[in-house]
């Protein structure tokens, strides 16, 4: 019995020592986890700050691009004589039919920051478009002289050097509408 009591006492003593070591290890692990959690919190705050800075920069770049687009850009490649082939793709006006085609010659130039496109048909000046070149497209329109005049808008994108594509929309005073697809090739 003395031996059994001694063995039990020894086991209890050893387990009590082990408990102290385990508690020390738990404290160390808890301290390590707390330090890691704090460093992750700091890292997350730094990431959030960097994200906010990137968003501010992105807004600045976007607003600078919009500002440039509102003034228009200069593209010397669009200056010159162009052959414009138009094909009617949509119409609600009498006298126009889908599939109708016609060809015009345009003389495109700049007047300061404004793009001027003079439309020549049968060696006569038919109309003059004005507009601007943005980073994405050439936007042109004919200024209406009165409320009875048709509104004409053209949007062209440069496909490659010497070639543009786009569309021309005519809205008559009556409200009917004609849309042409345009193929524009430098002459």
C-alpha positions in Angstrom: 0.0 0.0 0.0 2.9 2.3 0.8 4.3 1.6 -2.7 0.9 2.3 -4.3 0.5 5.5 -2.4 4.0 6.5 -3.3 3.3 5.8 -7.1 0.1 7.8 -7.0 1.9 10.7 -5.3 4.7 10.5 -7.9 2.2 10.5 -10.8 0.3 13.4 -9.2 3.6 15.4 -8.8 4.7 14.7 -12.3 1.3 15.6 -13.7 1.3 18.8 -11.7 4.7 19.7 -13.2 3.4 18.9 -16.6 0.4 21.2 -16.1 2.8 24.1 -15.3 4.8 23.5 -18.4 1.6 23.2 -20.5 0.3 26.4 -19.0 3.5 28.2 -19.9 3.3 26.9 -23.4 -0.3 28.0 -23.6 0.6 31.5 -22.4 3.4 31.6 -25.0 1.0 30.5 -27.8 -1.6 33.0 -26.6 1.0 35.8 -26.6 2.2 34.8 -30.1 -1.4 34.7 -31.4 -2.1 38.1 -29.9 1.0 39.5 -31.6 0.0 38.0 -34.9 -3.5 39.3 -34.6 -2.2 42.8 -33.9 0.2 42.7 -36.9 -2.6 41.5 -39.1 -4.8 44.3 -37.9 -2.1 46.8 -38.7 -1.5 45.2 -42.1 -5.3 45.4 -42.9 -5.3 49.1 -41.9 -2.3 49.7 -44.2 -4.1 47.9 -47.1 -7.2 49.9 -46.6 -5.2 53.1 -46.6 -3.4 52.1 -49.9 -6.8 51.1 -51.4 -8.2 54.6 -50.6 -5.1 56.2 -52.1 -5.5 54.1 -55.3 -9.1 55.0 -55.6 -8.2 58.7 -55.3 -5.6 58.4 -58.0 -8.0 56.6 -60.2 -10.6 59.4 -59.8 -7.9 61.9 -60.7 -6.9 60.0 -63.8 -10.6 59.6 -64.8 -11.3 63.3 -64.2 -8.2 64.3 -66.2 -9.3 62.1 -69.1 -12.8 63.6 -69.0 -11.2 67.1 -69.0 -9.1 66.2 -72.0 -12.1 64.7 -73.8 -14.2 67.8 -73.1 -11.6 69.9 -74.8 -11.0 67.4 -77.6 -7.7 65.9 -78.7 -5.6 66.6 -81.8 -5.2 63.7 -84.2 -3.3 64.8 -87.4 -4.2 61.4 -89.0 -7.8 62.5 -89.5 -6.8 65.6 -91.5 -7.4 65.2 -95.3 -9.9 64.0 -97.9 -12.1 61.0 -97.1 -14.5 58.9 -99.1 -17.6 58.2 -97.0 -19.9 55.3 -97.9 -23.2 55.3 -96.2 -25.7 52.5 -95.9 -29.2 53.0 -94.4 -29.6 50.5 -91.5 -32.7 52.0 -89.8 -35.4 54.4 -90.8 -38.8 55.7 -89.8 -38.9 58.4 -92.5 -40.7 58.3 -95.8 -38.4 58.4 -98.8 -35.7 56.4 -97.0 -35.3 52.6 -97.2 -33.1 50.2 -95.4 -30.2 49.2 -97.7 -30.1 52.6 -99.5 -26.5 53.6 -100.1 -24.7 56.8 -101.1 -21.2 58.1 -101.2 -19.9 61.5 -100.2 -16.5 63.2 -100.0 -15.5 64.9 -96.8 -12.6 67.3 -96.3 -11.6 67.1 -92.6 -9.5 69.7 -90.9 -9.1 71.5 -87.6 -10.0 75.1 -86.7 -8.2 75.5 -83.4 -9.5 72.7 -81.3 -12.6 72.1 -83.4 -12.8 69.4 -86.1 -14.4 70.7 -89.3 -15.8 68.2 -91.9 -16.9 69.8 -95.2 -19.2 67.5 -97.2 -18.7 67.8 -100.9 -21.2 66.2 -103.4 -21.0 66.8 -107.1 -18.3 69.4 -106.5 -20.6 71.5 -104.3 -20.4 72.1 -100.6 -23.5 70.4 -99.2 -23.0 70.8 -95.4 -20.4 71.4 -92.7 -20.0 69.2 -89.6 -18.3 70.5 -86.5 -17.1 68.6 -83.5 -14.2 67.2 -81.6 -11.9 64.2 -81.5 -11.9 62.5 -78.1 -9.7 59.7 -77.0 -12.3 57.2 -78.2 -14.2 58.8 -81.1 -14.7 61.6 -83.6 -18.0 63.3 -82.7 -19.5 65.6 -85.3 -22.8 67.4 -85.7 -24.5 69.9 -88.0 -25.6 73.1 -86.3 -29.4 73.6 -87.0 -30.2 76.9 -88.4 -33.9 76.7 -87.3 -36.3 74.3 -85.6 -37.4 73.1 -89.1 -33.9 71.8 -89.9 -32.9 68.2 -89.4 -30.4 67.4 -86.7 -27.4 65.3 -87.9 -24.9 63.6 -85.7 -21.9 61.5 -86.6 -19.8 59.2 -84.4 -16.7 57.7 -86.0 -14.0 55.5 -84.5 -10.6 55.0 -86.0 -10.3 51.4 -87.1 -6.8 51.7 -88.4 -4.7 54.4 -90.1 -6.7 55.7 -93.1 -10.0 54.0 -92.1 -12.8 54.9 -89.8 -16.2 53.4 -89.1 -19.3 54.6 -87.3 -22.8 55.9 -87.8 -24.7 58.9 -88.9 -28.1 59.7 -87.4 -30.6 62.2 -89.0 -33.6 63.3 -87.0 -36.0 65.3 -89.0 -38.1 68.1 -87.6 -41.1 65.8 -87.9 -39.4 63.4 -85.5 -38.7 60.6 -87.9 -35.2 59.2 -87.9 -32.7 57.7 -90.3 -29.5 55.9 -89.3 -26.7 55.1 -91.6 -23.7 52.9 -91.0 -20.5 54.6 -92.3 -17.3 53.3 -93.8 -14.8 56.2 -94.1 -11.6 55.6 -96.2 -8.9 58.2 -96.7 -8.6 59.3 -100.3 
